[in-house]
Amino acid sequence: MINKSHNFSVNKKIFMTLRNKTTNVFDYFIPKYTEATMFLTSLATFLLFVMETSLREGIIDIFISDFFIAVIILFISLGFFLCIYYAFNEKIIIKQNKDFMLVFVIVINVFVGMNATFYLMDTASGLNIIFPLVNYFNALFLAFAFRHNIINANSILDVQAKKSEILIGSILVIVIFFYSKYILGNHWALTFSICLVYTTNINNIIRKLLFRK
């Protein structure tokens, strides 16, 4: 006689195992942000704001002329300053502040990704068209994941940034920024996009290699 309860228990275990494996694979593609990652994103944003005159003046004009946009910019700016603050402060980041920081990081990544896409669509040809498409789908994915709470406060890891990590990362971001913008003559969106690739990917590899506990 078949034990239905036993079969149900076995099937449930199989289902849970498959679901957990699927979730683990999916989680691999969800970005995680450390304090160092967010600080370096803030640094790249600061460099862009200071060095790109036309962009800076455009943001200031919008800030002055449109109250609603001004409130949004202030909201995003709060995340910018919190990213800098917590990089040098050993306090645990509270959830509310994580939300502000995450909004800043996501908005910056989507903004730059879309601008880099539009620029490359106009200038790229042949196989180079792949790069704007990658930027475009990455920006869409981040916006979608944030909108549906796939990326949330839990995506910000409670890993205190080391001072040496911040120093080395800052030097590399500054070098990448100026080399891309003034030596290679890249468009500001491309320059910033390259900096963000470093802050969100390459920096994590360097951190694991040089700053193991």
Secondary structure, 3 states (H helix, E strand, C coil): CCCHHHHHHHHHHHHHHHHHHHHHHHHCCCCCECHHHHHHHHHHHHHHHHHCHHHHHHHHHHHHHCHHHHHHHHHHHHHHHHHHHHHCCCCCCCHHHHHHHHHHHHHHHHHHHHHHHHHHHHHCCHHHHHHHHHHHHHHHHHHHHHHCCCCCHHHECCCCCCHHHHHHHHHHHHHHHHHHHHHCCCCHHHHHHHHHHHHHHHHHHHHHHHCCC
